[in-house]
């Protein structure tokens, strides 16, 4: 391929400034786009301009700005295209806040995993209960790393009950009458919601659904330490009076992404909704890591990000950090001092 005013990069031309076209033969007027924008090229005899956040229009000549301090709590304001009616700006909020101006605080739930094999990801089911309607379920996905023993959920909905799915097992996490804005708890094997196939005999299991549900109350009455259990259709809680309080629950949801383009290196893609997902995560194969599994680490072994990334606590001094962080910091400082002393002695001797 011949690139007249550019450089050949494999099978296409990377044109020099002010040139475009397949062979970089089309001269570009530098004033087609605004001075603070970038002219990408010409498509269908029309220039393509890439402009900064506060510019709009085909030539990036229309200016739009955000009102002063309109986005609260460190939100990022993106000015709107002035050509669109009733559209002024958009606030991109931090994880902990939501609302048109990032003015509302999300509830935070921190869950520690104790005595449980660390899964690749966990699913949080947040139930909003009401006497006037059926329970509303909100689903949150969170990816975990190899050494991560806790996970934090941020949710804008008011919730009364939470269940977490990890390694195809379900654990009851929270039951609360008055919603709280900040909670920390843990899950362990004793909090697992047992499948009914491990609690009922084969004769009852082979019954139809409406006949089998009669025996659910008996499970709570016989097993005083039983907190919850699930079957193909229902999720049941055992009350203080040892009765079964059940609601419909679809536990065999398919979280697989419909398209395979979101993750690299044949990673598994999962999302929280089949058609309109708000969260999409990639489950990396061995030796790959990153949000899209785009990084390869076989030659490096485990990275510090994998080992200590989730141990650090934000805005907390070193003395109040976990013991793993303290030990790592001390070892790092010792190695640094030994290296410094070794350099000084080498300079003195030679």
C-alpha positions, 0 to 999 in steps of 0.5 A, a space after each residue: 500500500 502506498 501512503 502519499 502523505 502518511 505512514 503505512 501501518 500494516 494494512 492501512 495508512 496513518 496520515 500526517 496532520 491535515 491529510 486524510 483518505 485511504 492513501 492520505 491524498 485528501 488535503 484537510 482544511 485545518 479550520 474545518 473543526 474548532 481549534 481545540 478539537 481533532 479532525 479524524 477524517 472524512 466519511 461520505 464527503 463529511 468531516 468527522 470532528 472529535 471535540 472536548 466535553 463542552 463543545 457540540 455541533 458538526 464542527 465543534 463550534 457550539 459551546 455548552 457549559 455546566 452550571 457552577 457546582 451543580 453536581 454534588 459529592 464530587 460528581 462529574 458534570 457532562 454538559 448536554 448538547 444544546 441542540 437537544 431540547 429539555 436537556 441541560 447536563 448530566 451528572 456522573 456520580 461516584 459509587 456511593 451517590 445517586 440522583 440527578 445531581 448526585 445528591 442522594 447517598 446510597 446504602 452500603 453493605 459490606 459482606 465478609 466471606 468466612 469459611 467459604 471458598 473465594 468465588 470468581 463473583 457473587 450475586 446479591 439479591 436485595 428484596 424490598 418488602 411491602 404489604 401492598 405489593 409482591 417483593 421487589 428484587 434488585 440484583 447486584 453482581 460483584 467480581 472478586 479476586 483471588 485474595 479478596 475476602 470481602 465485598 461491598 455493595 452500593 444500592 439506591 433502593 430501600 431493602 429489607 432482606 438480602 441473600 448472596 449467591 456464591 459458588 452456586 450456594 445461597 446465604 441469608 445475609 440481612 433481615 431488617 425492618 428499618 432500613 439502615 444506610 451502612 451495614 457490615 456483616 459476614 456469611 459463613 456455612 452456617 448461614 446457608 439456605 439449604 436446598 430442600 432436596 437435602 431436607 426431604 425424602 424422595 417420596 415427598 420430592 417426587 410430589 407435585 409442587 402444590 402438594 410438596 409445599 405443605 411439608 415446608 412448615 414441618 421442616 421449620 418445626 422439626 429443625 429448630 436451627 434451620 433459618 432458610 431453605 430453597 427449592 426450584 420455585 420458592 425461598 422460605 424463611 423459618 419464623 420465630 414460631 417455626 413456621 415457613 414463610 415463603 415467597 417465589 424466587 427464581 434461583 436458576 437465573 442465567 447471567 451469561 452475556 448474549 454477546 461475546 465481544 465484551 471480554 478478551 481472551 475467551 473470558 466468561 461474561 456475565 451481566 445482571 439483566 438479560 436485556 438492559 444490564 447495569 453491570 457487566 463483569 468478565 470472569 478471567 481464565 487462568 493467568 489473565 486479569 483486568 476488567 476485561 481480562 486483557 492482561 497476561 500475568 503467567 510470567 509475573 506470577 501473582 501481582 501485588 494488586 491481586 494480593 493486597 488490592 482489596 486489603 487497603 482501606 481508603 482514607 485510613 492511616 497505616 497504623 489502622 490498616 489490616 495486619 497484612 498491609 502493615 507487614 508488607 509495608 515493614 518488609 518493603 521499608 526494610 528491603 529499601 533500607 538494606 538496598 540504600 545501605 548497600 549502595 552507600 557502602 558500594 560507593 565508599 568502597 569503589 
